[in-house]
Each structure stands twice: as C-alpha cells, then as structure tokens.
Amino acid sequence: MKDPKLINGDEVHGDKLDGDKVAGDKIVVSPGVGGMQDSIGITAGRDVIYTADAADSEMEIVNDYLARAAATYEARMYQLVARPAALPDQPYKFLYAFEIEDTDIFFGQEAASEALYQTVLKDRLTILHAKSGAGKTSLLNAGLSPRLIREGRLPVCARAYEDPVLAIKRAIAPSLGPWPELLPKLTLHEFLGLTCAQLSRQTQELVIILDQFEEFFIFWPERHHRQPFIDALADCYDDKSLPVRLIIALRKDYYSDLSDFEQRIRNIFHNQYRLDTMTRQEAQMAITGPVAKLGRPVAYGQDLLDTLLNDLARGGMELPHLQIICTRLYEALAEGETVITLTSYEKLGWAKGILGGYLNDVLDRLPGKGGSIAREVLKELVSSEATKRVLSYDTLAARVGVEEDAELDSVLARLVDARLLRRDEVAGEITYEMAHEYLIEEIQGWIDRTDLEFKQAEELLRREVANWHVHGTLIPRERLELLYVQRERFRGLDEETLEWILRSALRADFAVENWAKLVGEVGEKPLLAALGDQREEIRRAAMRGLGALWGIQEVSRLGSENDSVRWEAAKALARLGEPRAIEPLIAALRDEDS
C-alpha cells in the first residue's frame, strides 16, 4: 500500500484540482486498493485526513470483516449438502421456486441440470435464458447449485434490482453487523478479490449467479446508465486469476439486450444455455417423483395422470400450472388415502377451475377490508413492464394507505401463508414480492391507465434516485415535468429524497412553488441555502418557493421578474415585520438591479 501524498500540507485551497471544485474544503488523498488507489475525496463541512496508518487500519477492518463473512457463507453452503434435508410435508412448491434444500423433491429437470452444469464449466461466463415460468431459478437452485457446492464451487445468488454490485456484496455479507466504512466503496473486482483471498482450501471458486437479470434492463433502460455495471462485470471476467465464474439468468425476451455487454465482453453470447419447455416424460416425473419420496408414498391414478398431462400439454406444459394443480390435488387427498384420483381432479374443476379460481378464492376469504387491501398490495408489486418488483414493508404501507399497521400486517401474513407472496429481509429491511410472475396476467386486469401512468412515473423516480446515489446528479427538467404530473401520488419518500427533488426543481427553475408545497417544511433548508447561490435566477426561484412554503405572498413576489413588484413586496415586508423574510430580503439586495 502506498504512502499518502500531501498537497500543501494536507490542504488544498483553490478553485480546481483535476476538474473538481474544492473551494476551501479539505482534500483527502487516500491510499486504497485497485481502482481506489490515489483517489482524491472532498469532504464538505468536516475535515477528514487519512494517514497511511489510518488507511492500513481501515483495510485491516475490511479484511477481518470479509474473513468472518466468507467463513460464515462457506459454512452455510456446505451444511446445505452435508446431510440429507428432511423431506417436507408438502411435496410441491406451488408458486415458490425450488431452493437448494429441495433437491430431493426436484424432478423432471435431470437432463437440463446436467446440460447446464457442463455449459457452466466450459467458460467463466454463462448465459441461461428461457421464457417466463420455465423454471430458471429452480434449475439454478435445486438442479445446479448442490452439485457445484459438493465440488467446492460456491454459488452466490443475487438479484440485480437497481444496483447489482451492492446485491452481490449483500449476498456474501448480509447480516454480520454494520459494514466497515470502506466496504461499500470497493469495486466489484476489489470486493471479490478480497473475499476470495479469505476462502478456505475446500473452496475452489465462487459462482456469481445474477438471477432474473431482466430487472437490470428494465430498471436502467438507457445504455449509459448500464455501463458502470457492464464495466465492473467485465473487469472481473477479464481477470483470469480471479477464482470466480459468472452466470446471468434472464427471460428470453431480454436476451438480445445483452448485446450492450459486447464492447467489453466480446463473446457474451458464446456460452449460453436455453432452458426449453419440459417434455411429457419430464412433466410426468415432476408430478409423480415428489409424492413417491414422502414418508407415506402417494401415487396418481393412471387415468388421472394421462388426463393431467394432456391438459398441461394443451397449455404449453407450463411449470407453474403443474405446480398449482398438483399442490391442490395433494391438499385435497383425504387422510389415509394414498392414491390421487381423476374424481378428485373433477371435483376441483379440472385444470381451468383450479388455475382460474385460486387467487380470487384467497382474496374473497379475507375478512373485512382485507380483500381490497390485498388487491392494492398485489397491484403495487407489478411493474409497468408487467414484471415482479420488490418493495419494502414501509413503501407498501405508504402506498396502500392503510390506517392501521395491524390491518396491513394481517393481510400480508395471509398472502404469504397462501403462497402468493414471498417475504424476505434485505439489509435489515423487510421486503415483499409476488411468488411468481404467473399471477401478473390476472392482476394486470385490475390496473387501469391512471395506475399504469403512475407506475411509470414512480419507476422513473426510482431510476433518478439510484442515479443520484451513484453519480450525484439532479433530475433534468424534462423528467421533472413527467414526475410533476404525478407528484400528489408519491408516498413514503424520505426527507433526503424530498430535499433532492426540490434542489432539482430549483436548478431547473421549474414549478418550484408547487414542489415546495409538496415537500413541506423539509424544503426550507435547501430553499434558504439557495438564497446564497451566485445565480440570480436560482435565488429568485428560492424566494418564490419560500413564499409558497410559508404562505407569505410578499416573499414570493420578491422573486418576480418585475422590479416594481419586487420593490413593493420589499416595502410590504418591512411593514409586516416578518422575521423569516430577513434572509430573502438580503438575497434580493444582492441583485444587480436592486
């Protein structure tokens, strides 16, 4: 590790350094690792000077943390295959994906599991693609991962969302207490390099699995926003000394979007595996295999099996259909019975009755307002692109607008129990998502044009927030205009985000008064700060915003383009004696024509 450089005795006072304004702030030149080495950081409002000892200490803290994280992760993975898992009471997964521990009831995909395994070993990057509902996640979890683990190739499963690098870090080090300060700043290559250095001899490599990767393309529709992660992944792929393999799994309708990677990974399409629809024989194994493994083996009557396979074939041999129908047939089996019959299938309404009625049956059985609350929850969990999305409990509570938390808690618990939702915890935050995309077709019918337009605005805002967190950018005017139409419907935004929206409106000089009213008292701080801006148009916009926020018309009029209006407003404020108007008046006096 290099010694830190000193610039004018640890401080730089001036206008620019490498293109960045530093104007009196302390400058920190911190020795780092890889891409962070010799990087210059500016600290606003406080002095933080790193010494060589401090940097070494910080790296030591990161290494200690990653050593614990790697050991914990290895132990968990190896335990999953060390001893046979207890067979579940329920042989089918309904709409849930199979997990690693479900390998003993995972049937019908043996050939696909072997083919995918051989494909993964051919190259350090594999693309797995298939239509929605084909069972990609189940194949990765229960078909591929157990074999990889037994060979010392540990799978690390991550969902892309808006920040795939963060998702990978959280997958390896999810809950070992607060992260060291340096850990979020590490590049993906640095993080994986440091983590792999902590692995035991039993582990050959990590296999990073980016599942449901279409979410990355949906969240970042513009190519230049995708590029940072493309570069990060390519850096890892190019370093052949890094003991890491990569698997990207996505829906076939987003397969061509991977061409964005070609500039950095020229053979992105070279090593790919397409998961096809199950054959009739594979579907039969998926139906009969799990029940044969139970403590009390259960069989299907041959007439039922033939009828069921014919019905599934007419529907395209959809795996979700198979799981739903078999789950309902098994649950209808009376105590002591060991054969599932055609009569039972008929009583349940055949495939059409089983598939068409379950969702509405669950909602109709919810007491009181539960059904309507559940419908709103499910609508929120569908994106404008008709895909699943993950939302935190707090976000759902703000969007659905339930008066009592207990009411929402009860509905969410019932939807999870009915296997319609999945509940998870990410970085200490409770999240929910639909169990399977199969449900979306029905839920889309509940979403009207107004709801769809709001979803599009909401997703735009999420992308802009992610951009701001990564690049520190404000919202451009043309996107502010799109968000403005839906502004009254935004719920659950934190104070930091509200301030950032208002700063964006100030910079664009767009509808500042209305944004200020929406943001409320949180907006006072950025508006007062903008009174000191060097640009006259920003100062005047801030005056109008403060006037709207405080409900003082004369302060708003200080921001007028008309000199006489501003002069009359100043005189009125002097007579009014309003203390809050002092700062806007001082700012008005800074104008050249005042």
C-alpha positions in Angstrom: 0.0 0.0 0.0 1.4 3.4 -1.0 2.0 6.3 1.4 -0.4 9.1 1.1 0.5 12.1 -0.9 0.5 15.5 0.7 -0.8 18.5 -1.1 0.1 21.9 0.5 0.4 20.3 3.9 -2.8 18.2 3.7 -5.0 21.0 2.5 -5.7 22.4 -1.0 -7.3 25.9 -1.2 -8.2 26.9 -4.7 -10.7 26.6 -7.4 -10.0 23.3 -9.2 -8.0 20.1 -8.9 -8.4 17.6 -11.7 -11.5 19.3 -12.8 -13.2 19.3 -9.4 -14.0 22.4 -7.4 -12.6 22.3 -3.9 -13.0 25.9 -2.7 -11.7 25.7 0.8 -12.7 22.2 1.6 -10.1 19.8 3.0 -8.8 17.3 0.4 -8.1 13.7 1.3 -5.8 11.7 -0.8 -6.4 8.2 0.4 -4.3 5.2 -0.5 -6.7 2.5 -1.5 -6.9 -0.8 -3.3 -7.1 -1.3 -7.1 -9.3 1.4 -8.6 -9.4 3.4 -5.4 -5.6 3.9 -5.2 -4.5 7.5 -5.1 -8.2 8.7 -5.3 -9.0 12.2 -4.1 -12.0 12.8 -1.9 -13.6 16.1 -0.9 -15.3 16.3 2.5 -17.9 19.0 2.8 -18.4 20.6 6.2 -15.9 18.5 8.1 -12.1 17.7 7.9 -11.1 14.1 7.4 -7.4 13.5 6.8 -6.3 9.9 6.1 -2.8 8.9 7.1 -1.0 5.7 5.9 -1.7 4.1 9.3 -5.4 5.0 9.1 -5.7 3.5 5.6 -3.9 0.3 6.7 -6.2 0.1 9.7 -9.3 0.6 7.5 -8.2 -2.2 5.2 -7.5 -4.5 8.1 -11.0 -3.9 9.4 -12.4 -4.8 5.9 -10.3 -7.9 5.7 -11.3 -9.0 9.2 -15.0 -8.5 8.3 -14.7 -10.3 5.0 -12.9 -13.2 6.7 -15.9 -13.7 9.0 -18.3 -13.2 6.1 -16.5 -15.8 3.9 -16.3 -18.3 6.8 -20.0 -17.9 7.6 -21.0 -18.2 4.0 -18.9 -21.3 3.4 -20.3 -23.0 6.5 -23.8 -22.3 5.4 -23.3 -23.6 1.9 -21.5 -26.7 2.9 -24.1 -27.5 5.6 -26.8 -27.5 2.9 -25.3 -30.6 1.2 -23.5 -32.2 4.2 -26.6 -34.1 5.4 -29.9 -35.0 3.7 -32.5 -32.4 4.3 -35.7 -33.6 6.0 -38.4 -34.2 3.4 -41.1 -31.5 3.5 -44.7 -32.2 4.4 -45.7 -30.6 1.1 -44.1 -32.3 -1.9 -44.8 -29.5 -4.3 -43.7 -25.8 -4.3 -46.9 -24.2 -5.6 -45.6 -20.9 -7.0 -42.4 -20.7 -5.0 -39.1 -21.6 -6.6 -37.2 -24.7 -5.5 -34.3 -24.0 -3.1 -31.0 -25.8 -2.7 -32.5 -27.9 0.2 -35.4 -29.0 -2.1 -33.1 -31.1 -4.3 -34.7 -34.4 -3.1 -38.1 -33.4 -4.5 -36.8 -31.7 -7.6 -37.8 -34.0 -10.5 -38.1 -33.7 -14.3 -35.1 -31.5 -14.9 -32.3 -34.0 -14.5 -31.2 -33.6 -18.2 -31.4 -29.8 -18.0 -29.4 -29.8 -14.8 -26.6 -31.9 -16.4 -26.6 -29.8 -19.6 -26.4 -26.6 -17.6 -23.6 -27.9 -15.4 -21.5 -28.9 -18.4 -22.1 -25.5 -20.0 -21.1 -23.6 -16.9 -17.8 -25.5 -16.7 -16.9 -24.5 -20.4 -16.3 -20.8 -19.7 -16.1 -18.3 -16.9 -19.4 -16.7 -18.1 -22.7 -18.5 -18.9 -26.0 -17.1 -20.1 -29.1 -19.0 -19.0 -32.3 -17.9 -20.8 -35.8 -19.2 -21.1 -39.4 -17.9 -21.3 -41.0 -16.7 -18.1 -42.2 -19.5 -15.9 -39.9 -22.1 -17.4 -38.1 -22.7 -14.0 -34.8 -21.0 -14.4 -34.5 -20.1 -10.7 -35.5 -23.6 -9.6 -32.9 -25.2 -12.0 -30.2 -22.9 -10.6 -31.1 -23.6 -7.0 -32.1 -27.3 -6.9 -30.6 -28.6 -10.1 -27.2 -26.9 -10.4 -26.1 -25.5 -7.0 -25.9 -28.7 -4.9 -23.5 -30.2 -7.4 -21.4 -27.0 -7.5 -21.2 -26.9 -3.7 -20.1 -30.6 -3.5 -17.2 -29.6 -5.8 -16.2 -26.6 -3.8 -17.7 -24.1 -6.2 -19.9 -21.9 -4.0 -22.9 -20.3 -5.7 -23.6 -16.7 -4.7 -27.2 -15.8 -5.8 -28.1 -12.1 -6.3 -30.9 -10.2 -7.8 -29.9 -7.2 -9.9 -32.5 -4.6 -8.9 -31.0 -1.2 -9.4 -27.5 -2.0 -8.0 -26.2 -5.4 -8.9 -22.8 -4.8 -7.2 -24.5 -4.0 -3.9 -26.7 -7.1 -4.3 -23.6 -9.3 -4.7 -22.0 -7.8 -1.6 -25.1 -8.3 0.4 -25.4 -11.9 -0.7 -22.0 -12.7 0.7 -22.1 -10.5 3.8 -25.7 -9.9 4.6 -26.0 -9.7 8.3 -22.8 -9.6 10.3 -23.4 -6.2 11.8 -22.7 -2.8 10.2 -20.4 -2.8 7.2 -16.9 -1.2 7.5 -16.9 2.3 6.1 -14.6 1.2 3.2 -16.6 -1.8 2.1 -19.3 0.0 0.1 -16.6 1.9 -1.8 -14.8 -1.2 -3.1 -15.3 -2.0 -6.7 -16.8 -5.4 -7.5 -13.4 -6.7 -8.6 -11.8 -5.5 -5.4 -14.5 -6.9 -3.2 -14.4 -10.3 -4.9 -10.6 -10.4 -4.8 -10.5 -9.7 -1.1 -13.3 -12.1 -0.4 -11.8 -15.0 -2.4 -8.5 -14.4 -0.5 -10.4 -15.3 2.7 -11.8 -18.6 1.3 -10.7 -21.9 2.8 -8.8 -24.5 0.7 -12.0 -26.5 0.4 -13.5 -23.8 -1.9 -12.2 -23.6 -5.5 -14.1 -20.6 -6.6 -17.3 -18.5 -6.3 -20.0 -18.8 -8.9 -21.9 -15.5 -9.0 -25.4 -16.1 -10.2 -27.3 -12.9 -11.4 -30.9 -14.2 -11.5 -33.8 -12.5 -13.1 -31.4 -10.2 -14.8 -34.1 -8.7 -17.0 -34.8 -6.5 -13.9 -31.5 -4.7 -14.6 -32.5 -3.8 -18.2 -36.0 -2.7 -17.1 -34.6 -0.5 -14.3 -31.9 1.0 -16.5 -33.5 1.5 -19.9 -30.7 3.9 -21.1 -27.4 2.3 -22.1 -25.1 4.9 -20.4 -26.7 4.1 -17.1 -26.0 0.4 -17.6 -22.3 0.9 -18.5 -20.8 1.2 -14.9 -22.0 -2.3 -14.1 -21.1 -3.7 -17.5 -17.5 -2.4 -16.9 -17.5 -3.8 -13.3 -18.5 -7.3 -14.5 -16.1 -7.2 -17.5 -13.2 -6.3 -15.1 -14.0 -9.5 -13.1 -14.4 -11.6 -16.2 -11.1 -10.4 -17.8 -9.1 -11.2 -14.7 -8.5 -14.9 -15.2 -6.6 -15.1 -11.9 -9.8 -14.2 -10.0 -11.4 -17.5 -8.9 -14.9 -16.5 -10.0 -17.4 -17.8 -12.5 -20.4 -15.8 -13.6 -24.0 -16.9 -14.6 -26.5 -14.4 -15.9 -30.1 -15.8 -16.0 -32.9 -13.9 -17.7 -36.1 -14.1 -19.7 -35.6 -14.9 -23.4 -37.4 -11.6 -24.4 -34.4 -9.7 -22.8 -31.7 -11.9 -24.2 -30.8 -9.5 -27.0 -30.2 -6.7 -24.5 -27.0 -8.5 -23.5 -25.5 -7.0 -26.7 -24.8 -4.0 -24.6 -22.0 -6.0 -23.0 -20.3 -6.9 -26.3 -17.9 -3.9 -26.3 -16.4 -5.2 -23.1 -17.1 -8.9 -23.2 -17.0 -9.8 -26.9 -18.1 -13.4 -26.5 -21.0 -12.6 -24.3 -23.3 -14.9 -26.3 -20.7 -17.6 -26.8 -21.5 -19.8 -23.8 -25.3 -20.0 -23.4 -27.9 -22.5 -22.4 -31.6 -22.3 -23.3 -34.0 -24.0 -20.9 -36.8 -25.5 -23.0 -40.3 -26.5 -22.0 -40.5 -29.8 -20.3 -41.3 -32.9 -22.4 -44.2 -35.1 -21.5 -41.9 -37.6 -19.8 -40.2 -34.9 -17.8 -43.6 -33.4 -16.7 -44.7 -36.9 -15.6 -41.5 -37.2 -13.4 -42.2 -33.7 -11.9 -45.7 -34.9 -11.0 -45.0 -38.4 -9.6 -41.5 -38.1 -8.3 -42.1 -35.8 -5.3 -45.0 -37.8 -3.8 -43.1 -41.0 -4.2 -40.5 -39.6 -1.8 -42.9 -39.0 1.1 -42.9 -41.0 4.3 -46.2 -42.4 3.1 -45.8 -42.7 -0.7 -48.6 -41.4 -2.7 -49.4 -42.4 -6.3 -51.5 -40.9 -9.1 -54.2 -43.0 -10.8 -53.1 -43.7 -14.4 -56.3 -42.2 -15.8 -55.7 -39.0 -13.9 -52.1 -38.9 -14.9 -52.9 -39.2 -18.6 -55.7 -36.6 -18.4 -53.5 -34.2 -16.4 -50.6 -34.5 -18.9 -52.9 -33.9 -21.8 -54.4 -30.8 -20.1 -50.9 -29.4 -19.3 -49.7 -30.1 -22.9 -52.6 -28.0 -24.3 -51.5 -25.2 -22.0 -47.8 -25.4 -23.2 -46.6 -27.6 -20.4 -46.2 -24.6 -18.1 -44.3 -25.4 -14.9 -46.4 -23.0 -12.7 -49.6 -24.7 -13.9 -48.2 -28.1 -13.0 -47.2 -27.0 -9.5 -50.5 -25.3 -8.7 -52.6 -28.2 -9.9 -50.5 -30.9 -8.2 -50.5 -28.8 -4.9 -54.3 -28.6 -4.9 -54.7 -32.3 -5.8 -52.4 -33.3 -3.0 -54.1 -31.0 -0.4 -57.5 -32.5 -1.4 -56.2 -36.0 -0.5 -58.2 -37.3 2.5 -56.2 -38.7 5.5 -55.3 -42.3 5.0 -55.7 -42.2 1.2 -52.7 -43.0 -0.9 -54.0 -42.6 -4.5 -54.9 -39.3 -6.1 -57.8 -39.9 -8.4 -59.5 -38.5 -11.5 -62.6 -38.0 -9.4 -60.7 -35.6 -7.1 -59.5 -33.6 -10.2 -63.0 -33.4 -11.5 -64.4 -32.1 -8.1 -61.8 -29.3 -8.1 -62.9 -28.1 -11.6 -60.2 -29.7 -13.8 -57.3 -27.5 -14.8 -59.4 -24.5 -15.7 -61.2 -24.4 -12.4 -58.0 -24.9 -10.3 -55.9 -22.3 -12.2 -58.7 -19.7 -12.6 -60.1 -19.7 -9.1 -57.3 -19.8 -6.6 -56.2 -16.2 -6.4 -59.7 -14.8 -6.1 -60.7 -17.5 -3.7 -57.9 -16.4 -1.3 -58.9 -12.7 -1.6 -62.6 -13.4 -1.1 -61.9 -15.3 2.1 -60.1 -12.3 3.7 -62.2 -10.6 6.3 -63.4 -7.0 6.3 -61.4 -4.8 4.0 -58.8 -7.5 3.6 -59.7 -8.3 0.0 -59.4 -4.7 -1.2 -56.2 -4.1 0.7 -54.7 -7.3 -0.8 -55.6 -6.2 -4.3 -53.9 -2.9 -3.8 -50.8 -4.7 -2.4 -50.6 -7.0 -5.4 -51.1 -4.1 -7.8 -48.1 -2.3 -6.2 -46.0 -5.4 -6.7 -46.4 -5.4 -10.5 -44.2 -3.1 -12.6 -45.3 -1.0 -15.6 -43.4 -3.6 -17.7 -45.6 -6.4 -16.3 -42.8 -7.9 -14.2 -42.5 -8.6 -10.5 -41.0 -5.9 -8.3 -39.7 -6.0 -4.7 -41.0 -3.4 -2.3 -40.2 -2.8 1.4 -42.8 -3.0 4.0 -42.6 0.7 4.7 -43.1 1.5 1.0 -46.1 -0.8 0.8 -47.6 0.8 3.9 -47.2 4.3 2.4 -48.6 3.3 -1.0 -51.6 1.3 0.2 -52.5 3.9 2.8 -54.0 1.6 5.4 -54.9 3.4 8.6 -53.8 0.6 11.0 -50.5 -1.2 10.5 -52.0 -4.3 12.1 -54.6 -4.5 9.3 -51.8 -4.5 6.6 -49.7 -7.0 8.7 -52.6 -9.4 8.8 -53.2 -9.2 5.0 -49.5 -9.6 4.2 -49.3 -12.6 6.5 -52.3 -14.3 4.9 -50.9 -13.7 1.4 -47.6 -15.2 2.4 -49.4 -18.2 4.0 -51.4 -18.6 0.8 -48.0 -18.7 -1.1 -49.0 -15.7 -3.2 -46.2 -13.5 -1.7 -42.6 -14.1 -0.6 -41.3 -12.3 2.4 -37.6 -11.6 2.7 -35.2 -9.5 4.7 -32.6 -7.4 2.9 -30.0 -5.5 5.0 -32.4 -5.4 7.9 -35.4 -4.3 5.8 -38.5 -6.4 5.3 -39.4 -6.8 1.7 -42.2 -8.5 -0.3 -42.6 -9.7 -3.8 -45.1 -11.9 -5.7 -44.3 -15.6 -5.5 -44.4 -16.0 -9.3 -44.9 -13.9 -12.5 -47.8 -16.3 -13.4 -50.0 -14.1 -11.2 -49.4 -11.0 -13.2 -51.8 -11.7 -16.0 -54.7 -11.7 -13.6 -53.5 -8.7 -11.6 -52.9 -6.6 -14.8 -56.7 -6.6 -15.3 -57.0 -4.6 -12.1 -54.6 -1.9 -13.2 -56.2 1.0 -15.1 -54.5 3.6 -17.3 -54.1 6.0 -14.4 -52.4 3.4 -12.3 -50.1 2.5 -15.2 -49.0 6.1 -15.7 -48.2 6.5 -12.0 -46.2 3.3 -12.1 -44.2 4.6 -15.0 -43.5 7.9 -13.1 -42.7 6.0 -9.9 -40.2 3.8 -11.7 -38.6 6.9 -13.4 -38.2 8.5 -9.9 -36.6 5.3 -8.6 -34.1 5.3 -11.5 -33.3 9.0 -10.9 -32.8 8.3 -7.2 -30.4 5.5 -8.0 -28.5 7.8 -10.4 -28.3 10.4 -7.7 -26.9 8.0 -5.2 -24.3 6.7 -7.7 -23.4 9.9 -9.6 -24.7 12.8 -7.5 -26.9 14.1 -10.4 -30.0 16.2 -10.2 -33.2 15.4 -12.1 -33.2 17.1 -15.6 -36.1 19.4 -16.4 -37.8 17.1 -19.0 -38.0 14.3 -16.4 -39.2 16.7 -13.7 -42.1 17.6 -16.0 -43.0 13.9 -16.2 -42.9 13.5 -12.4 -44.8 16.7 -11.8 -48.0 15.3 -13.3 -48.0 12.5 -10.6 -46.5 14.5 -7.7 -49.5 14.3 -5.5 -49.4 10.4 -5.5 -45.9 9.9 -4.4 -45.8 8.4 -0.9 -43.2 7.3 1.6 -40.3 9.4 0.3 -37.6 10.1 2.9 -36.5 13.7 3.8 -33.2 13.4 1.9 -35.0 12.4 -1.3 -37.6 15.2 -0.9 -34.8 17.8 -0.5 -33.1 16.4 -3.6 -36.3 16.7 -5.7 -36.6 20.4 -4.6 -33.0 21.1 -5.4 -33.6 19.7 -8.8 -36.6 21.9 -9.3 -34.6 24.9 -8.2 -31.8 24.1 -10.6 -34.3 23.7 -13.5 -36.4 26.6 -12.3 -39.4 24.5 -12.8 -42.6 24.7 -10.7 -40.6 25.5 -7.5 -43.6 26.9 -5.7 -45.7 23.7 -6.1 -42.8 21.4 -5.3 -42.1 23.4 -2.2 -45.7 22.9 -1.0 -45.5 19.2 -1.7 -42.2 18.8 0.1 -43.3 20.8 3.1 -41.1 22.0 5.9 -38.3 19.7 4.8 -37.8 22.1 1.9 -37.0 25.1 4.0 -33.3 24.2 4.4 -32.5 23.8 0.7 -34.5 26.9 -0.2 -32.7 29.1 2.3 -29.4 27.7 1.1 -30.3 28.6 -2.5 -30.7 32.2 -1.4 -26.9 32.3 -1.4 -26.5 30.9 -4.9 -24.4 33.0 -7.3 -27.1 32.8 -10.0 -29.9 35.3 -9.7 -32.5 33.0 -11.3 -31.9 30.4 -8.6 -32.1 33.0 -5.8 -35.4 34.3 -7.2 -36.8 30.8 -7.6 -35.9 30.1 -3.9 -37.8 33.3 -2.9 -40.9 32.1 -4.7 -40.6 28.7 -3.1 -40.2 30.1 0.4 -43.2 32.3 -0.1 -45.3 29.3 -1.2 -44.0 27.2 1.7 -44.6 29.9 4.4 -47.8 31.1 2.8 -46.3 34.7 2.6 -47.2 36.2 -0.7 -44.8 39.1 -0.4 -41.8 36.8 -0.1 -43.0 35.0 -3.3 -43.2 38.4 -5.0 -39.6 39.1 -4.2 -38.8 36.5 -6.8 -40.7 38.4 -9.5 -39.0 39.4 -12.8 -40.8 42.8 -12.4 -38.7 45.4 -10.5 -41.6 47.4 -9.3 -43.4 44.3 -8.0 -40.3 43.3 -6.1 -39.9 46.8 -4.7 -43.5 46.9 -3.4 -43.0 43.4 -1.9 -39.9 44.6 0.0 -41.8 47.6 1.4 -44.7 45.4 2.4 -42.4 43.0 4.2 -40.8 45.9 6.0 -44.2 47.0 7.3 -45.1 43.4 8.1 -42.1 42.8 10.3 -41.9 39.1 9.5 -38.6 37.7 10.8 -38.5 34.9 8.3 -38.4 37.4 5.5 -35.0 38.9 6.5 -32.9 36.3 4.6 -35.0 36.6 1.4 -34.7 40.4 1.6 -30.9 40.2 2.0 -30.8 38.0 -1.0 -32.9 40.4 -3.0 -30.4 43.2 -2.3 -27.7 41.1 -3.9 -29.4 41.5 -7.3 -27.5 44.0 -9.5 -30.7 45.9 -10.3 -31.7 46.3 -6.7 
